[in-house]
Amino acid sequence: MKALLTHYGVPFRKTHDLPELVLSLPKESAVPDAVGDLTALTDAGVSARYPDDLVEYDRALTEALVNQARVVEAAVEAELRAQEWVPEEPGQASQQPDA
């Protein structure tokens, strides 16, 4: 998310608050619609960093949070690739025919 904000030249404060970061994206970004509400993912990430606030998650919720994190990663990466800011996967470029 921060790479995408950096790409767009949007300043952001030092935070792990994903909803805040998503709201900072420019209107033309497709990421907010792709990722939905990231409050639970942020809460889980913050909880894991601070042992006094540690919350135990059951398997189903843990899997849902991991899947949401994957959706976020894929959406951000797709937008960066579309903007040609992230190189193709290793090996993909070499599969293209020589000019």
Stockholm file with secondary structure:
# STOCKHOLM 1.0

chainA/1-99         MKALLTHYGVPFRKTHDLPELVLSLPKESAVPDAVGDLTALTDAGVSARYPDDLVEYDRALTEALVNQARVVEAAVEAELRAQEWVPEEPGQASQQPDA
#=GR chainA/1-99 SS CHHHHHHHTCCCCSCCCHHHHHHHSCTTCSHHHHHCCCHHHHHHHHHHHCGGGCCCCCHHHHHHHHHHHHHHHHHHHHHHHHTTCSCCCTTTGGGSCCC
#=GC SS_cons        CHHHHHHHTCCCCSCCCHHHHHHHSCTTCSHHHHHCCCHHHHHHHHHHHCGGGCCCCCHHHHHHHHHHHHHHHHHHHHHHHHTTCSCCCTTTGGGSCCC
//
